[in-house]
Amino acid sequence: MKGKLWAIAAVLGGVLPFASSAHADIPNTKLSWVQPQAASLRVTLSSKFTETGERILNVDLVSEGQVLERFQAVSGKPRKQAFRVGSESKAGSREPLPQGLYAIGQVDRGTGLPFAMGKTFIPVTPQFSTSRSGIGIHRDADRMISGGSGTIGCLGLLNQTEIETLADFVSSHNVKTLIVDYGLK
């Protein structure tokens, strides 16, 4: 356990972030105690679904423990909405982003991204054991194509304006931590 705590501390800038009463609204799960000292992104389940069957996820932009803005996103394909912890999530499953801590990479606004990803991609690296790779945050641009909704495991925001706002937040606040907390134990 001690090794895992130090690995998490490294992701969060060297600080072991223990829960405080300021975050009483966060469910008591394996990840609810993670309280980064700096800005972060937090993903949780909503009670809503898209018209094609994907579970809508809340994506919170958090700074100093306060949610500054909330966006909606999807992850995985409509008939593959099994939410799992990282070790149970398999490559090629087309399921949602697994629950866990991720390190956020540099925002890519380059040309040449696949149409399904839109114009902006933010890579994320799992900080846990999983066979999943190539994961990131982008627009769910497939939604504009008949039968093309959802992602193959990335976090897909529902419109270009929101992914650009999120990318600007990641860059301007030097965000390095994504916390995906579905409330799984």
C-alpha positions in Angstrom: 0.0 0.0 0.0 2.8 2.4 0.9 4.3 2.0 -2.6 1.0 2.8 -4.2 0.6 6.0 -2.1 4.0 7.2 -3.1 3.2 6.5 -6.8 0.1 8.5 -6.5 2.0 11.3 -4.7 4.4 11.5 -7.6 1.5 12.0 -10.0 0.0 14.7 -7.8 3.2 16.7 -7.5 4.8 15.1 -4.5 2.0 15.7 -2.1 -0.1 12.9 -0.5 -3.6 14.4 -0.8 -5.8 13.1 2.0 -9.5 13.8 2.0 -10.8 16.8 3.9 -14.3 17.8 5.0 -14.4 20.3 2.1 -15.1 17.4 -0.2 -18.0 15.7 1.6 -20.0 15.6 -1.6 -17.6 13.1 -3.2 -18.8 9.5 -2.8 -16.8 7.2 -0.5 -14.9 5.1 -3.1 -11.3 4.0 -3.6 -10.6 7.3 -5.3 -12.7 9.7 -3.1 -9.8 10.4 -0.8 -7.6 11.7 -3.7 -7.6 15.5 -3.4 -5.0 17.1 -5.6 -3.5 20.3 -4.3 -3.4 21.8 -7.8 -5.9 21.8 -10.7 -7.2 18.5 -11.9 -9.9 16.9 -14.0 -12.5 14.6 -12.4 -14.8 12.3 -14.2 -18.0 10.8 -12.6 -21.1 9.1 -13.8 -24.3 11.0 -14.4 -27.8 9.5 -14.3 -28.3 10.5 -18.0 -27.9 8.6 -21.3 -27.5 9.8 -24.9 -30.1 9.0 -27.5 -27.8 6.2 -28.8 -27.3 4.6 -25.4 -24.0 5.9 -24.0 -23.9 6.9 -20.3 -23.2 10.6 -20.0 -20.2 11.3 -17.8 -19.6 14.5 -15.8 -16.2 16.1 -16.5 -15.3 18.6 -13.8 -12.6 21.2 -14.1 -11.3 21.5 -10.5 -9.0 24.1 -9.0 -8.2 24.3 -5.3 -11.0 21.9 -4.5 -13.7 23.9 -6.3 -15.5 22.8 -9.5 -15.0 25.7 -11.9 -16.9 24.2 -14.8 -18.7 20.9 -15.7 -19.0 19.4 -19.2 -20.6 16.3 -20.4 -18.8 13.5 -22.3 -19.2 9.9 -23.3 -16.7 7.0 -23.4 -17.0 3.6 -25.1 -19.5 2.4 -27.7 -23.3 2.3 -27.0 -23.5 -1.5 -26.5 -20.3 -1.6 -24.6 -21.1 0.5 -21.5 -19.5 -1.7 -18.8 -17.7 0.5 -16.3 -14.7 -1.3 -14.8 -11.6 -0.6 -12.7 -8.3 -0.6 -14.6 -7.1 -4.2 -14.0 -10.4 -5.6 -15.3 -10.5 -3.4 -18.4 -9.1 -5.1 -21.5 -7.6 -3.7 -24.7 -9.9 -3.7 -27.7 -13.0 -4.0 -25.5 -14.5 -0.7 -26.8 -15.6 -0.1 -23.2 -15.4 3.2 -21.3 -12.2 4.6 -19.9 -11.5 2.5 -16.8 -11.7 3.9 -13.3 -8.4 5.1 -11.9 -5.8 7.9 -11.8 -4.2 9.1 -15.1 -1.3 11.4 -15.9 -2.3 14.1 -18.4 0.0 14.8 -21.3 0.5 17.8 -23.5 -2.5 19.2 -25.5 -2.2 18.3 -29.2 -4.0 20.8 -31.6 -2.0 19.6 -34.6 -3.3 18.7 -38.0 -3.6 15.1 -39.0 -5.8 13.9 -36.2 -8.4 11.3 -37.3 -11.8 12.8 -38.1 -13.4 10.8 -35.2 -11.2 12.7 -32.7 -11.9 16.3 -33.9 -9.2 19.0 -33.8 -7.8 18.5 -30.3 -6.4 15.5 -28.5 -5.2 15.3 -24.9 -3.3 12.1 -24.1 -3.7 10.4 -20.7 -1.6 7.7 -19.3 -3.1 5.2 -16.7 -1.2 5.2 -13.4 -2.3 1.6 -12.8 -1.9 -1.8 -14.4 -4.1 -2.2 -17.5 -3.7 -3.6 -21.0 -5.4 -0.4 -22.4 -3.3 2.2 -24.2 -3.6 5.1 -26.6 -6.2 6.7 -24.3 -7.0 10.4 -24.4 -9.6 13.1 -24.3 -11.1 14.5 -27.5 -14.3 15.5 -29.1 -16.8 12.7 -30.0 -16.8 13.8 -33.6 -18.3 10.5 -34.8 -21.5 11.6 -33.2 -22.2 13.6 -36.4 -22.1 10.4 -38.5 -25.1 8.1 -38.6 -24.4 5.1 -36.4 -21.0 6.5 -35.4 -21.5 7.7 -31.8 -19.3 7.0 -28.9 -15.5 6.4 -28.6 -13.5 3.2 -28.5 -12.4 4.0 -25.0 -11.3 7.6 -24.9 -13.2 10.4 -23.1 -15.3 12.1 -25.8 -16.7 15.6 -25.1 -19.9 16.3 -27.0 -18.9 19.5 -28.8 -15.8 21.4 -30.1 -16.3 24.5 -27.9 -16.1 22.4 -24.7 -13.0 20.4 -25.7 -11.3 23.7 -26.5 -12.3 25.2 -23.2 -11.1 22.0 -21.4 -7.8 22.0 -23.4 -7.2 25.7 -22.5 -7.8 24.9 -18.8 -5.3 22.0 -18.9 -2.7 24.2 -20.5 -3.3 27.4 -18.5 -3.5 25.6 -15.1 -0.8 23.0 -15.9 -3.2 20.2 -15.1 -1.4 16.8 -14.8 -4.0 14.7 -13.1 -7.2 13.0 -14.3 -9.3 11.2 -11.7 -11.9 8.8 -13.1 -14.2 7.8 -10.3 -17.3 5.8 -11.2 -17.9 4.9 -7.5 -16.6 1.4 -8.0 -15.1 -0.3 -4.9 
